[in-house]
């Protein structure tokens, strides 16, 4: 998909208390800006990528656009 700066695909093992997870996988894709995200999604490749999700996420999928803007990350131990 255009404009993606980085990404990860993770399997959800359980909830924090060890119970069954509501989600099977979480994919995280990073962009330099919200404008880059929106342009990537609006592109032909972006639309076809989103349409393809139904071919392998047979239990359904939830797409979201979270942001870390305004939430500075503290160094470990502080």
Short mmCIF file of the C-alpha atoms (twelve columns), coordinates in Angstrom:
data_MODEL
# 
_entry.id   MODEL 
# 
loop_
_atom_site.group_PDB 
_atom_site.id 
_atom_site.type_symbol 
_atom_site.label_atom_id 
_atom_site.label_alt_id 
_atom_site.label_comp_id 
_atom_site.label_asym_id 
_atom_site.label_seq_id 
_atom_site.Cartn_x 
_atom_site.Cartn_y 
_atom_site.Cartn_z 
_atom_site.pdbx_PDB_model_num 
ATOM 1  C CA . UNK A 1  0.000   0.000   0.000  1 
ATOM 2  C CA . UNK A 2  1.433   3.416   -0.872 1 
ATOM 3  C CA . UNK A 3  2.996   5.680   1.755  1 
ATOM 4  C CA . UNK A 4  3.480   2.972   4.400  1 
ATOM 5  C CA . UNK A 5  6.617   3.778   6.423  1 
ATOM 6  C CA . UNK A 6  6.615   0.527   8.425  1 
ATOM 7  C CA . UNK A 7  4.401   -2.229  9.685  1 
ATOM 8  C CA . UNK A 8  3.974   -5.222  11.943 1 
ATOM 9  C CA . UNK A 9  1.635   -8.193  11.870 1 
ATOM 10 C CA . UNK A 10 1.067   -9.732  15.299 1 
ATOM 11 C CA . UNK A 11 -0.886  -12.728 16.607 1 
ATOM 12 C CA . UNK A 12 -2.959  -12.029 19.716 1 
ATOM 13 C CA . UNK A 13 -2.292  -14.819 22.217 1 
ATOM 14 C CA . UNK A 14 -4.674  -13.947 25.053 1 
ATOM 15 C CA . UNK A 15 -6.105  -11.159 27.166 1 
ATOM 16 C CA . UNK A 16 -3.986  -9.714  29.967 1 
ATOM 17 C CA . UNK A 17 -5.574  -12.135 32.446 1 
ATOM 18 C CA . UNK A 18 -4.855  -15.152 30.246 1 
ATOM 19 C CA . UNK A 19 -8.375  -15.478 28.858 1 
ATOM 20 C CA . UNK A 20 -9.231  -15.978 25.200 1 
ATOM 21 C CA . UNK A 21 -8.598  -12.965 22.992 1 
ATOM 22 C CA . UNK A 22 -11.338 -11.219 21.037 1 
ATOM 23 C CA . UNK A 23 -8.970  -10.747 18.098 1 
ATOM 24 C CA . UNK A 24 -6.782  -13.237 16.251 1 
ATOM 25 C CA . UNK A 25 -4.356  -10.814 14.624 1 
ATOM 26 C CA . UNK A 26 -3.450  -7.150  14.841 1 
ATOM 27 C CA . UNK A 27 -1.680  -5.413  11.981 1 
ATOM 28 C CA . UNK A 28 -0.060  -2.047  12.543 1 
ATOM 29 C CA . UNK A 29 1.006   0.162   9.673  1 
ATOM 30 C CA . UNK A 30 2.875   3.433   10.198 1 
ATOM 31 C CA . UNK A 31 2.662   6.570   8.113  1 
ATOM 32 C CA . UNK A 32 4.500   9.886   8.293  1 
ATOM 33 C CA . UNK A 33 1.223   11.813  8.449  1 
ATOM 34 C CA . UNK A 34 -2.551  11.448  8.447  1 
ATOM 35 C CA . UNK A 35 -2.497  12.852  4.912  1 
ATOM 36 C CA . UNK A 36 -0.185  9.992   3.821  1 
ATOM 37 C CA . UNK A 37 -2.528  7.457   5.472  1 
ATOM 38 C CA . UNK A 38 -5.580  8.891   3.740  1 
ATOM 39 C CA . UNK A 39 -3.813  9.048   0.365  1 
ATOM 40 C CA . UNK A 40 -2.651  5.441   0.752  1 
ATOM 41 C CA . UNK A 41 -6.157  4.212   1.579  1 
ATOM 42 C CA . UNK A 42 -7.686  6.213   -1.284 1 
ATOM 43 C CA . UNK A 43 -5.248  4.834   -3.856 1 
ATOM 44 C CA . UNK A 44 -6.092  1.889   -6.113 1 
ATOM 45 C CA . UNK A 45 -3.656  -0.311  -4.155 1 
ATOM 46 C CA . UNK A 46 -5.141  0.835   -0.849 1 
ATOM 47 C CA . UNK A 47 -8.704  0.089   -1.923 1 
ATOM 48 C CA . UNK A 48 -7.754  -3.331  -3.278 1 
ATOM 49 C CA . UNK A 49 -5.804  -4.146  -0.085 1 
ATOM 50 C CA . UNK A 50 -8.801  -3.296  2.087  1 
ATOM 51 C CA . UNK A 51 -11.153 -5.236  -0.201 1 
ATOM 52 C CA . UNK A 52 -8.844  -8.278  0.031  1 
ATOM 53 C CA . UNK A 53 -9.173  -8.472  3.827  1 
ATOM 54 C CA . UNK A 54 -12.474 -10.352 3.508  1 
ATOM 55 C CA . UNK A 55 -10.643 -13.131 1.627  1 
ATOM 56 C CA . UNK A 56 -8.601  -14.138 4.674  1 
ATOM 57 C CA . UNK A 57 -10.269 -12.524 7.721  1 
ATOM 58 C CA . UNK A 58 -13.195 -14.920 7.608  1 
ATOM 59 C CA . UNK A 59 -14.351 -13.947 11.109 1 
ATOM 60 C CA . UNK A 60 -14.564 -10.293 10.115 1 
ATOM 61 C CA . UNK A 61 -12.186 -7.403  10.575 1 
ATOM 62 C CA . UNK A 62 -12.176 -4.068  12.349 1 
ATOM 63 C CA . UNK A 63 -10.125 -1.293  10.780 1 
ATOM 64 C CA . UNK A 64 -9.128  1.708   12.849 1 
ATOM 65 C CA . UNK A 65 -6.895  4.745   12.626 1 
ATOM 66 C CA . UNK A 66 -5.288  5.337   16.025 1 
ATOM 67 C CA . UNK A 67 -2.771  8.091   16.629 1 
ATOM 68 C CA . UNK A 68 0.035   8.649   19.098 1 
ATOM 69 C CA . UNK A 69 -0.063  12.391  18.441 1 
ATOM 70 C CA . UNK A 70 -0.219  14.269  21.712 1 
ATOM 71 C CA . UNK A 71 0.877   11.229  23.738 1 
ATOM 72 C CA . UNK A 72 4.644   11.408  24.252 1 
ATOM 73 C CA . UNK A 73 6.371   8.132   25.002 1 
ATOM 74 C CA . UNK A 74 8.415   8.105   28.197 1 
ATOM 75 C CA . UNK A 75 11.726  6.248   28.290 1 
ATOM 76 C CA . UNK A 76 11.605  2.926   30.152 1 
ATOM 77 C CA . UNK A 77 12.061  3.230   33.856 1 
ATOM 78 C CA . UNK A 78 10.802  6.786   34.165 1 
# 
